[in-house]
Amino acid sequence: MHQTRSQPHLITCSIKSLRVCCWRLGLVLLITYMCVLLPQVSLMMMSLGENLSGIPDATLSTKPTLILHIGPAKTGTSSIQCLFQSQTGEEMLAKYNYVYLGKFQKNLCGPGSDNERFYKYAHIFGVVLYLKNKYDGVSLDMSKKSVSHLMSLLQHANHENKNVIISAEELVLLSRARQASWDGLISILSDFDVRVIVFHRPYFEWLLSNYHFYNRFEKKNIPWPERLRSFDEYINEEKDALSYISPMNAYKVFEEQFPGKVKVFEMQGNGLVSRFLCSLPSASKSCSYAEIDDALKRAKVNGSGYRFEHNRIIGWAFWKNLVTSCTSYESMANALDSYLKEENTSLSNLPHKCLDESLAGVIWQETIGQRRYLYGRDATIEEELKKKFDGFVNEGRFCNLDLESVMSEPLKQRQGER
């Protein structure tokens, strides 16, 4: 009877002992997690956070990274390209296990831009034309060679387990391409984990920069300028083209093809190139802004200086048949300079035409709309941006010479005599 009554007691003790053991084991595991595993998890999250603050994280991929910098034009692309193709830039990228494959700036950059180095880089424009199946001034055979050369460069980089940077604003021309063209690009880059970089510049600044770039006249290339349009003429005539090569549209179309892998960099402020480089995966902790800024100064972009309004007058005179092609550009330029000197004036003092309020309003609304699309609303930044825009308007940055008024009878007569 005694043994029969004691069995429940023994079972109860065993259950209590088991509970104590489980509790102690749980306590040991908790202490181990807090002291050993938790710090490691925290470090992993911090590292992930650093990458998310820059270029989208690529550490989960086993493929080498390929940074596709697509510009667009007039957002600092030449500075990036000149730095990366310089000796200093190559050495800097090598520290982060990156190699630059293009585009190559043959005439724009400083020392090191020789023909022998050309074959180290891809001819991206030819690749884009091949993908679009359009060959503007480039033969089909040359476009095919451009694709083959790029694939050879990528294959070599992949074999060496190198990360790659390609910088080419021509890639934005794919914005209106068929899906087959995009599939072709994705196939070419398939051995890499692709990350896309877009530089954003306030729309009104970007417009003005594009206007001066696409309407400039370099007399060393052609004997006489074509009609150089005013700013408002340029906007009205090129509005469709401008809409599809804008930074916002570039972001949209590349995000569709590379979802979650597109990063926008703001061109406002200093250190655009430094911010870009220091956001590269694996470069963030050892990146030196001062070193990059110093290298950028040495890889200086060669300016193409020209007198835009000066050339608009000369071009207008030729376009209006006030002079013939027998009259040289130099004699026209000298006549204009002599006239301004004799009149004791300058072009800035001659009559100008500026944007009307409605067109200025359209440009501002597009500026603020693009910024909100890319970054969301920020009242402080938008207020500063509005002040800058108003400054451009008040300073006459969107104005042009009123050529009808400028080409007064005395000036016409002087030009006709030459």
C-alpha positions as a Markdown table, in Angstrom:
| # | Residue | x | y | z |
|---|---|---|---|---|
| 1 | Met | 0.0 | 0.0 | 0.0 |
| 2 | His | 2.9 | 2.4 | 0.9 |
| 3 | Gln | 4.5 | 1.8 | -2.5 |
| 4 | Thr | 1.3 | 2.3 | -4.3 |
| 5 | Arg | 0.7 | 5.7 | -2.6 |
| 6 | Ser | 4.2 | 6.9 | -3.2 |
| 7 | Gln | 4.2 | 6.5 | -7.0 |
| 8 | Pro | 2.2 | 9.7 | -7.6 |
| 9 | His | 4.7 | 11.6 | -5.4 |
| 10 | Leu | 7.7 | 10.3 | -7.4 |
| 11 | Ile | 6.0 | 11.3 | -10.7 |
| 12 | Thr | 5.3 | 14.8 | -9.3 |
| 13 | Cys | 8.9 | 15.3 | -8.4 |
| 14 | Ser | 10.1 | 14.2 | -11.8 |
| 15 | Ile | 7.8 | 16.7 | -13.5 |
| 16 | Lys | 9.0 | 19.5 | -11.2 |
| 17 | Ser | 12.6 | 18.6 | -11.9 |
| 18 | Leu | 11.9 | 18.6 | -15.7 |
| 19 | Arg | 10.3 | 22.1 | -15.4 |
| 20 | Val | 13.3 | 23.4 | -13.5 |
| 21 | Cys | 15.7 | 22.0 | -16.1 |
| 22 | Cys | 13.7 | 23.5 | -19.0 |
| 23 | Trp | 13.6 | 26.8 | -17.2 |
| 24 | Arg | 17.4 | 26.8 | -16.6 |
| 25 | Leu | 18.0 | 25.7 | -20.2 |
| 26 | Gly | 15.8 | 28.5 | -21.5 |
| 27 | Leu | 17.7 | 31.0 | -19.3 |
| 28 | Val | 21.1 | 29.8 | -20.6 |
| 29 | Leu | 19.8 | 30.2 | -24.3 |
| 30 | Leu | 18.5 | 33.7 | -23.6 |
| 31 | Ile | 21.8 | 34.8 | -22.1 |
| 32 | Thr | 23.7 | 33.3 | -25.0 |
| 33 | Tyr | 21.5 | 35.1 | -27.5 |
| 34 | Met | 21.8 | 38.5 | -25.8 |
| 35 | Cys | 25.6 | 38.3 | -25.3 |
| 36 | Val | 26.7 | 36.5 | -28.5 |
| 37 | Leu | 24.1 | 36.5 | -31.2 |
| 38 | Leu | 22.4 | 39.8 | -30.7 |
| 39 | Pro | 25.5 | 42.0 | -31.3 |
| 40 | Gln | 26.2 | 40.1 | -34.5 |
| 41 | Val | 22.6 | 40.6 | -35.7 |
| 42 | Ser | 22.9 | 44.3 | -34.9 |
| 43 | Leu | 26.1 | 44.6 | -36.9 |
| 44 | Met | 24.4 | 42.9 | -39.9 |
| 45 | Met | 21.5 | 45.3 | -39.7 |
| 46 | Met | 23.8 | 48.3 | -39.4 |
| 47 | Ser | 25.7 | 47.1 | -42.5 |
| 48 | Leu | 22.4 | 46.6 | -44.3 |
| 49 | Gly | 21.3 | 50.1 | -43.3 |
| 50 | Glu | 24.4 | 51.7 | -44.7 |
| 51 | Asn | 23.9 | 50.0 | -48.1 |
| 52 | Leu | 20.2 | 50.9 | -48.2 |
| 53 | Ser | 21.2 | 54.6 | -47.7 |
| 54 | Gly | 23.3 | 54.5 | -50.9 |
| 55 | Ile | 23.1 | 52.2 | -53.9 |
| 56 | Pro | 20.6 | 49.4 | -53.4 |
| 57 | Asp | 22.3 | 46.5 | -51.5 |
| 58 | Ala | 23.8 | 43.8 | -53.7 |
| 59 | Thr | 25.3 | 41.6 | -50.9 |
| 60 | Leu | 22.6 | 39.0 | -51.3 |
| 61 | Ser | 23.6 | 38.2 | -54.9 |
| 62 | Thr | 26.5 | 35.9 | -55.8 |
| 63 | Lys | 27.1 | 37.8 | -59.0 |
| 64 | Pro | 29.5 | 40.7 | -59.4 |
| 65 | Thr | 27.9 | 44.1 | -59.2 |
| 66 | Leu | 27.4 | 46.2 | -62.3 |
| 67 | Ile | 26.6 | 49.9 | -61.8 |
| 68 | Leu | 24.8 | 51.3 | -64.8 |
| 69 | His | 25.0 | 55.1 | -64.6 |
| 70 | Ile | 22.5 | 56.4 | -67.2 |
| 71 | Gly | 22.9 | 60.2 | -66.7 |
| 72 | Pro | 20.9 | 61.7 | -68.2 |
| 73 | Ala | 22.9 | 64.3 | -70.2 |
| 74 | Lys | 23.7 | 67.6 | -68.4 |
| 75 | Thr | 23.6 | 66.2 | -64.9 |
| 76 | Gly | 27.4 | 65.8 | -64.3 |
| 77 | Thr | 28.0 | 62.8 | -66.5 |
| 78 | Ser | 31.2 | 64.2 | -68.1 |
| 79 | Ser | 32.8 | 64.7 | -64.7 |
| 80 | Ile | 32.1 | 61.1 | -63.7 |
| 81 | Gln | 33.4 | 59.8 | -67.0 |
| 82 | Cys | 36.5 | 61.9 | -67.1 |
| 83 | Leu | 37.4 | 60.8 | -63.5 |
| 84 | Phe | 36.8 | 57.1 | -64.2 |
| 85 | Gln | 39.0 | 57.0 | -67.3 |
| 86 | Ser | 41.8 | 58.9 | -65.7 |
| 87 | Gln | 44.8 | 57.0 | -64.2 |
| 88 | Thr | 43.8 | 58.3 | -60.7 |
| 89 | Gly | 40.2 | 57.2 | -61.2 |
| 90 | Glu | 41.2 | 53.7 | -62.3 |
| 91 | Glu | 43.4 | 53.2 | -59.3 |
| 92 | Met | 40.7 | 54.5 | -57.0 |
| 93 | Leu | 38.1 | 52.1 | -58.4 |
| 94 | Ala | 40.6 | 49.2 | -58.2 |
| 95 | Lys | 40.7 | 49.6 | -54.4 |
| 96 | Tyr | 37.0 | 48.8 | -54.3 |
| 97 | Asn | 37.4 | 46.0 | -56.9 |
| 98 | Tyr | 35.6 | 48.0 | -59.6 |
| 99 | Val | 36.6 | 48.5 | -63.3 |
| 100 | Tyr | 35.2 | 51.2 | -65.5 |
| 101 | Leu | 34.2 | 50.1 | -69.0 |
| 102 | Gly | 32.7 | 53.2 | -70.5 |
| 103 | Lys | 31.7 | 55.4 | -72.0 |
| 104 | Phe | 35.0 | 56.9 | -73.2 |
| 105 | Gln | 35.3 | 60.6 | -73.6 |
| 106 | Lys | 37.9 | 61.1 | -76.3 |
| 107 | Asn | 38.1 | 64.8 | -76.7 |
| 108 | Leu | 36.4 | 66.2 | -73.6 |
| 109 | Cys | 38.7 | 65.0 | -70.8 |
| 110 | Gly | 42.3 | 65.8 | -70.0 |
| 111 | Pro | 45.5 | 63.7 | -70.2 |
| 112 | Gly | 45.0 | 60.0 | -70.8 |
| 113 | Ser | 42.3 | 60.4 | -73.5 |
| 114 | Asp | 44.4 | 58.9 | -76.3 |
| 115 | Asn | 43.3 | 56.5 | -79.0 |
| 116 | Glu | 45.3 | 53.6 | -77.5 |
| 117 | Arg | 43.0 | 53.6 | -74.4 |
| 118 | Phe | 39.8 | 53.7 | -76.6 |
| 119 | Tyr | 39.6 | 49.9 | -76.9 |
| 120 | Lys | 39.5 | 49.5 | -73.1 |
| 121 | Tyr | 36.0 | 50.9 | -73.1 |
| 122 | Ala | 32.7 | 50.1 | -74.6 |
| 123 | His | 31.1 | 52.1 | -77.4 |
| 124 | Ile | 27.7 | 52.4 | -75.7 |
| 125 | Phe | 26.1 | 54.5 | -78.4 |
| 126 | Gly | 26.6 | 51.8 | -80.9 |
| 127 | Val | 25.1 | 49.3 | -78.5 |
| 128 | Val | 22.0 | 51.4 | -78.0 |
| 129 | Leu | 21.5 | 51.8 | -81.7 |
| 130 | Tyr | 21.8 | 48.1 | -82.2 |
| 131 | Leu | 19.3 | 47.4 | -79.5 |
| 132 | Lys | 16.9 | 49.9 | -80.9 |
| 133 | Asn | 17.5 | 48.6 | -84.5 |
| 134 | Lys | 18.2 | 52.2 | -85.6 |
| 135 | Tyr | 21.5 | 53.2 | -87.1 |
| 136 | Asp | 21.8 | 57.0 | -87.0 |
| 137 | Gly | 25.2 | 57.6 | -88.7 |
| 138 | Val | 26.5 | 54.2 | -87.5 |
| 139 | Ser | 26.5 | 51.1 | -89.7 |
| 140 | Leu | 24.9 | 47.9 | -88.7 |
| 141 | Asp | 28.3 | 46.2 | -88.8 |
| 142 | Met | 29.8 | 48.8 | -86.4 |
| 143 | Ser | 26.8 | 48.4 | -84.1 |
| 144 | Lys | 27.3 | 44.7 | -84.0 |
| 145 | Lys | 31.0 | 45.2 | -83.3 |
| 146 | Ser | 30.1 | 47.5 | -80.4 |
| 147 | Val | 27.9 | 44.8 | -78.8 |
| 148 | Ser | 30.5 | 42.1 | -79.3 |
| 149 | His | 33.2 | 44.4 | -77.8 |
| 150 | Leu | 31.0 | 45.2 | -74.7 |
| 151 | Met | 30.2 | 41.5 | -74.2 |
| 152 | Ser | 33.9 | 40.6 | -74.4 |
| 153 | Leu | 34.8 | 43.3 | -71.8 |
| 154 | Leu | 32.0 | 42.1 | -69.5 |
| 155 | Gln | 33.1 | 38.5 | -69.9 |
| 156 | His | 36.7 | 39.4 | -68.9 |
| 157 | Ala | 35.5 | 41.4 | -65.9 |
| 158 | Asn | 33.3 | 38.5 | -64.8 |
| 159 | His | 36.1 | 36.0 | -65.2 |
| 160 | Glu | 38.3 | 38.2 | -63.0 |
| 161 | Asn | 35.4 | 38.6 | -60.5 |
| 162 | Lys | 35.5 | 42.4 | -60.9 |
| 163 | Asn | 32.6 | 44.7 | -60.3 |
| 164 | Val | 31.8 | 47.0 | -63.2 |
| 165 | Ile | 30.8 | 50.6 | -63.8 |
| 166 | Ile | 29.3 | 51.8 | -67.1 |
| 167 | Ser | 28.4 | 55.5 | -67.4 |
| 168 | Ala | 26.7 | 56.6 | -70.6 |
| 169 | Glu | 23.9 | 59.1 | -71.0 |
| 170 | Glu | 23.0 | 57.5 | -74.3 |
| 171 | Leu | 21.3 | 54.7 | -72.4 |
| 172 | Val | 18.4 | 57.1 | -71.8 |
| 173 | Leu | 17.6 | 56.8 | -75.5 |
| 174 | Leu | 16.1 | 53.4 | -74.7 |
| 175 | Ser | 13.3 | 55.2 | -73.0 |
| 176 | Arg | 11.1 | 54.8 | -76.1 |
| 177 | Ala | 12.5 | 51.4 | -77.1 |
| 178 | Arg | 10.4 | 48.3 | -77.6 |
| 179 | Gln | 10.5 | 45.5 | -74.9 |
| 180 | Ala | 12.7 | 43.4 | -77.2 |
| 181 | Ser | 15.4 | 46.1 | -76.9 |
| 182 | Trp | 15.2 | 46.0 | -73.2 |
| 183 | Asp | 15.3 | 42.2 | -73.2 |
| 184 | Gly | 18.5 | 42.5 | -75.3 |
| 185 | Leu | 20.1 | 44.8 | -72.8 |
| 186 | Ile | 19.2 | 42.6 | -69.8 |
| 187 | Ser | 20.6 | 39.6 | -71.6 |
| 188 | Ile | 23.9 | 41.3 | -72.3 |
| 189 | Leu | 24.2 | 42.2 | -68.6 |
| 190 | Ser | 22.8 | 38.9 | -67.3 |
| 191 | Asp | 26.1 | 37.7 | -65.6 |
| 192 | Phe | 26.0 | 40.7 | -63.2 |
| 193 | Asp | 23.8 | 42.0 | -60.5 |
| 194 | Val | 22.7 | 45.3 | -62.1 |
| 195 | Arg | 22.2 | 48.5 | -60.1 |
| 196 | Val | 21.0 | 51.7 | -62.0 |
| 197 | Ile | 22.0 | 55.2 | -61.0 |
| 198 | Val | 20.1 | 58.3 | -62.2 |
| 199 | Phe | 21.3 | 61.8 | -61.5 |
| 200 | His | 18.6 | 64.4 | -60.9 |
| 201 | Arg | 18.9 | 68.1 | -61.5 |
| 202 | Pro | 16.2 | 70.7 | -60.9 |
| 203 | Tyr | 14.2 | 70.7 | -64.1 |
| 204 | Phe | 14.6 | 74.4 | -64.9 |
| 205 | Glu | 18.4 | 74.2 | -64.5 |
| 206 | Trp | 18.5 | 71.0 | -66.6 |
| 207 | Leu | 16.4 | 72.7 | -69.3 |
| 208 | Leu | 18.7 | 75.7 | -69.5 |
| 209 | Ser | 21.8 | 73.6 | -69.6 |
| 210 | Asn | 20.4 | 71.4 | -72.4 |
| 211 | Tyr | 19.4 | 74.5 | -74.3 |
| 212 | His | 22.9 | 75.9 | -74.3 |
| 213 | Phe | 24.4 | 72.6 | -75.1 |
| 214 | Tyr | 22.2 | 71.6 | -78.1 |
| 215 | Asn | 22.1 | 75.1 | -79.6 |
| 216 | Arg | 25.8 | 76.0 | -79.3 |
| 217 | Phe | 27.8 | 76.8 | -82.4 |
| 218 | Glu | 31.4 | 75.7 | -82.8 |
| 219 | Lys | 32.8 | 77.5 | -85.8 |
| 220 | Lys | 35.7 | 74.9 | -86.2 |
| 221 | Asn | 33.2 | 72.3 | -87.4 |
| 222 | Ile | 30.9 | 74.2 | -89.8 |
| 223 | Pro | 31.4 | 77.4 | -91.8 |
| 224 | Trp | 28.1 | 79.0 | -90.8 |
| 225 | Pro | 25.7 | 78.5 | -87.9 |
| 226 | Glu | 22.2 | 77.3 | -88.4 |
| 227 | Arg | 19.5 | 79.4 | -86.8 |
| 228 | Leu | 20.1 | 79.3 | -83.1 |
| 229 | Arg | 16.7 | 79.3 | -81.3 |
| 230 | Ser | 15.6 | 81.3 | -78.4 |
| 231 | Phe | 14.9 | 79.5 | -75.1 |
| 232 | Asp | 11.1 | 79.5 | -75.5 |
| 233 | Glu | 11.4 | 78.4 | -79.1 |
| 234 | Tyr | 13.6 | 75.5 | -78.0 |
| 235 | Ile | 11.2 | 74.4 | -75.3 |
| 236 | Asn | 8.1 | 74.5 | -77.6 |
| 237 | Glu | 9.9 | 72.7 | -80.5 |
| 238 | Glu | 11.6 | 70.1 | -78.4 |
| 239 | Lys | 9.1 | 69.5 | -75.6 |
| 240 | Asp | 8.4 | 65.8 | -76.6 |
| 241 | Ala | 12.0 | 64.9 | -76.8 |
| 242 | Leu | 12.8 | 66.7 | -73.6 |
| 243 | Ser | 10.0 | 64.8 | -71.7 |
| 244 | Tyr | 11.4 | 61.4 | -72.5 |
| 245 | Ile | 15.1 | 62.2 | -71.8 |
| 246 | Ser | 14.4 | 64.0 | -68.5 |
| 247 | Pro | 15.7 | 62.6 | -65.2 |
| 248 | Met | 12.2 | 61.7 | -64.0 |
| 249 | Asn | 11.3 | 59.7 | -67.1 |
| 250 | Ala | 14.7 | 58.0 | -67.0 |
| 251 | Tyr | 14.0 | 56.8 | -63.5 |
| 252 | Lys | 10.5 | 55.6 | -64.5 |
| 253 | Val | 11.4 | 53.5 | -67.4 |
| 254 | Phe | 14.5 | 51.9 | -65.8 |
| 255 | Glu | 12.6 | 51.2 | -62.6 |
| 256 | Glu | 10.1 | 49.2 | -64.8 |
| 257 | Gln | 12.9 | 47.1 | -66.2 |
| 258 | Phe | 15.1 | 46.9 | -63.1 |
| 259 | Pro | 12.5 | 47.1 | -60.3 |
| 260 | Gly | 13.9 | 48.0 | -56.9 |
| 261 | Lys | 17.4 | 48.5 | -58.3 |
| 262 | Val | 17.3 | 52.2 | -59.3 |
| 263 | Lys | 18.8 | 54.9 | -57.1 |
| 264 | Val | 18.5 | 58.7 | -57.7 |
| 265 | Phe | 21.3 | 61.1 | -56.7 |
| 266 | Glu | 20.5 | 64.7 | -56.2 |
| 267 | Met | 22.8 | 67.1 | -58.2 |
| 268 | Gln | 22.1 | 69.9 | -55.8 |
| 269 | Gly | 24.9 | 70.8 | -53.4 |
| 270 | Asn | 28.6 | 69.8 | -53.5 |
| 271 | Gly | 30.3 | 66.4 | -53.8 |
| 272 | Leu | 28.0 | 64.7 | -56.3 |
| 273 | Val | 30.8 | 62.4 | -57.6 |
| 274 | Ser | 32.0 | 61.8 | -54.0 |
| 275 | Arg | 28.5 | 60.9 | -52.8 |
| 276 | Phe | 28.2 | 58.5 | -55.8 |
| 277 | Leu | 31.5 | 56.8 | -55.3 |
| 278 | Cys | 31.1 | 56.5 | -51.5 |
| 279 | Ser | 27.8 | 54.8 | -52.0 |
| 280 | Leu | 29.2 | 51.9 | -54.0 |
| 281 | Pro | 28.7 | 48.6 | -52.3 |
| 282 | Ser | 31.9 | 47.7 | -50.4 |
| 283 | Ala | 33.3 | 51.3 | -50.7 |
| 284 | Ser | 31.3 | 53.1 | -48.0 |
| 285 | Lys | 33.5 | 52.5 | -45.0 |
| 286 | Ser | 36.8 | 53.3 | -46.6 |
| 287 | Cys | 35.8 | 56.1 | -49.0 |
| 288 | Ser | 37.5 | 59.4 | -48.8 |
| 289 | Tyr | 35.6 | 62.5 | -50.1 |
| 290 | Ala | 38.8 | 64.6 | -50.0 |
| 291 | Glu | 40.7 | 62.0 | -52.1 |
| 292 | Ile | 37.9 | 61.9 | -54.7 |
| 293 | Asp | 37.6 | 65.7 | -54.9 |
| 294 | Asp | 41.3 | 66.0 | -55.4 |
| 295 | Ala | 41.2 | 63.4 | -58.2 |
| 296 | Leu | 38.3 | 65.1 | -59.8 |
| 297 | Lys | 40.2 | 68.4 | -60.0 |
| 298 | Arg | 43.1 | 66.6 | -61.8 |
| 299 | Ala | 40.7 | 64.9 | -64.2 |
| 300 | Lys | 39.4 | 68.3 | -65.4 |
| 301 | Val | 36.7 | 68.4 | -68.1 |
| 302 | Asn | 37.7 | 70.6 | -71.0 |
| 303 | Gly | 35.2 | 73.4 | -71.6 |
| 304 | Ser | 34.1 | 74.3 | -75.1 |
| 305 | Gly | 33.6 | 78.0 | -74.4 |
| 306 | Tyr | 31.5 | 79.9 | -76.9 |
| 307 | Arg | 29.6 | 83.2 | -77.1 |
| 308 | Phe | 26.1 | 82.0 | -77.5 |
| 309 | Glu | 24.1 | 85.3 | -78.1 |
| 310 | His | 27.0 | 86.7 | -80.1 |
| 311 | Asn | 26.6 | 83.7 | -82.4 |
| 312 | Arg | 22.8 | 84.0 | -82.5 |
| 313 | Ile | 23.2 | 87.5 | -84.1 |
| 314 | Ile | 25.6 | 86.3 | -86.7 |
| 315 | Gly | 23.5 | 83.2 | -87.5 |
| 316 | Trp | 20.4 | 85.3 | -87.7 |
| 317 | Ala | 22.0 | 87.7 | -90.2 |
| 318 | Phe | 23.0 | 84.8 | -92.4 |
| 319 | Trp | 19.6 | 83.1 | -92.0 |
| 320 | Lys | 17.8 | 86.3 | -93.0 |
| 321 | Asn | 20.1 | 86.7 | -96.1 |
| 322 | Leu | 21.6 | 89.9 | -94.8 |
| 323 | Val | 25.0 | 88.4 | -95.7 |
| 324 | Thr | 26.1 | 85.7 | -98.1 |
| 325 | Ser | 28.2 | 82.6 | -97.6 |
| 326 | Cys | 31.0 | 84.5 | -99.1 |
| 327 | Thr | 31.2 | 86.6 | -96.0 |
| 328 | Ser | 33.4 | 84.8 | -93.4 |
| 329 | Tyr | 32.4 | 84.2 | -89.9 |
| 330 | Glu | 35.5 | 86.1 | -88.6 |
| 331 | Ser | 34.6 | 89.2 | -90.6 |
| 332 | Met | 31.1 | 89.1 | -89.2 |
| 333 | Ala | 32.3 | 88.6 | -85.7 |
| 334 | Asn | 34.8 | 91.5 | -86.1 |
| 335 | Ala | 32.0 | 93.8 | -87.5 |
| 336 | Leu | 29.8 | 93.0 | -84.5 |
| 337 | Asp | 32.6 | 93.6 | -82.0 |
| 338 | Ser | 33.5 | 96.9 | -83.7 |
| 339 | Tyr | 29.9 | 98.0 | -83.6 |
| 340 | Leu | 29.5 | 97.3 | -79.9 |
| 341 | Lys | 32.8 | 99.1 | -79.2 |
| 342 | Glu | 31.8 | 102.2 | -81.2 |
| 343 | Glu | 28.4 | 102.3 | -79.5 |
| 344 | Asn | 30.1 | 101.8 | -76.1 |
| 345 | Thr | 27.7 | 99.1 | -75.3 |
| 346 | Ser | 27.6 | 95.3 | -74.8 |
| 347 | Leu | 25.1 | 92.5 | -75.7 |
| 348 | Ser | 23.7 | 92.6 | -72.2 |
| 349 | Asn | 22.5 | 96.2 | -72.9 |
| 350 | Leu | 20.7 | 95.4 | -76.1 |
| 351 | Pro | 16.9 | 94.6 | -76.2 |
| 352 | His | 16.0 | 91.1 | -74.8 |
| 353 | Lys | 12.9 | 88.9 | -74.9 |
| 354 | Cys | 12.1 | 86.8 | -71.8 |
| 355 | Leu | 9.7 | 84.1 | -70.9 |
| 356 | Asp | 6.1 | 85.0 | -70.5 |
| 357 | Glu | 4.5 | 84.2 | -67.2 |
| 358 | Ser | 2.5 | 81.3 | -68.4 |
| 359 | Leu | 5.6 | 79.4 | -69.8 |
| 360 | Ala | 7.5 | 80.3 | -66.7 |
| 361 | Gly | 4.7 | 78.8 | -64.6 |
| 362 | Val | 4.7 | 75.6 | -66.7 |
| 363 | Ile | 8.5 | 75.2 | -66.1 |
| 364 | Trp | 8.1 | 75.7 | -62.4 |
| 365 | Gln | 5.2 | 73.2 | -62.1 |
| 366 | Glu | 7.2 | 70.6 | -64.0 |
| 367 | Thr | 10.2 | 71.3 | -61.7 |
| 368 | Ile | 8.2 | 70.8 | -58.5 |
| 369 | Gly | 6.3 | 67.9 | -60.0 |
| 370 | Gln | 9.4 | 65.9 | -60.9 |
| 371 | Arg | 11.0 | 66.6 | -57.5 |
| 372 | Arg | 7.9 | 65.4 | -55.6 |
| 373 | Tyr | 7.7 | 62.3 | -57.8 |
| 374 | Leu | 11.3 | 61.3 | -57.0 |
| 375 | Tyr | 11.6 | 62.4 | -53.4 |
| 376 | Gly | 8.2 | 63.3 | -52.0 |
| 377 | Arg | 7.1 | 66.6 | -50.5 |
| 378 | Asp | 9.6 | 68.7 | -48.5 |
| 379 | Ala | 8.4 | 72.3 | -47.8 |
| 380 | Thr | 11.8 | 73.6 | -46.8 |
| 381 | Ile | 13.6 | 72.3 | -49.9 |
| 382 | Glu | 10.7 | 73.4 | -52.2 |
| 383 | Glu | 10.9 | 76.9 | -50.7 |
| 384 | Glu | 14.6 | 77.1 | -51.4 |
| 385 | Leu | 14.1 | 75.8 | -54.9 |
| 386 | Lys | 11.4 | 78.4 | -55.6 |
| 387 | Lys | 13.8 | 81.2 | -54.5 |
| 388 | Lys | 16.4 | 79.8 | -56.9 |
| 389 | Phe | 13.9 | 79.6 | -59.7 |
| 390 | Asp | 12.7 | 83.2 | -59.1 |
| 391 | Gly | 16.3 | 84.3 | -59.0 |
| 392 | Phe | 16.9 | 82.8 | -62.5 |
| 393 | Val | 13.8 | 84.6 | -63.8 |
| 394 | Asn | 14.8 | 88.0 | -62.2 |
| 395 | Glu | 18.4 | 87.7 | -63.4 |
| 396 | Gly | 17.2 | 87.1 | -67.0 |
| 397 | Arg | 18.7 | 83.6 | -67.2 |
| 398 | Phe | 15.8 | 82.6 | -69.4 |
| 399 | Cys | 16.1 | 85.6 | -71.7 |
| 400 | Asn | 17.5 | 86.0 | -75.2 |
| 401 | Leu | 18.4 | 88.9 | -77.4 |
| 402 | Asp | 15.4 | 90.2 | -79.3 |
| 403 | Leu | 17.0 | 89.8 | -82.7 |
| 404 | Glu | 14.3 | 91.7 | -84.6 |
| 405 | Ser | 15.1 | 94.8 | -82.5 |
| 406 | Val | 18.8 | 94.2 | -82.3 |
| 407 | Met | 19.2 | 94.0 | -86.0 |
| 408 | Ser | 18.6 | 97.7 | -86.4 |
| 409 | Glu | 19.3 | 99.6 | -89.7 |
| 410 | Pro | 22.8 | 100.8 | -88.7 |
| 411 | Leu | 23.9 | 97.3 | -87.8 |
| 412 | Lys | 22.3 | 95.8 | -90.9 |
| 413 | Gln | 24.2 | 98.3 | -93.1 |
| 414 | Arg | 27.5 | 97.6 | -91.4 |
| 415 | Gln | 27.1 | 93.9 | -91.8 |
| 416 | Gly | 26.0 | 94.3 | -95.5 |
| 417 | Glu | 29.2 | 96.2 | -96.2 |
| 418 | Arg | 31.4 | 93.4 | -95.1 |
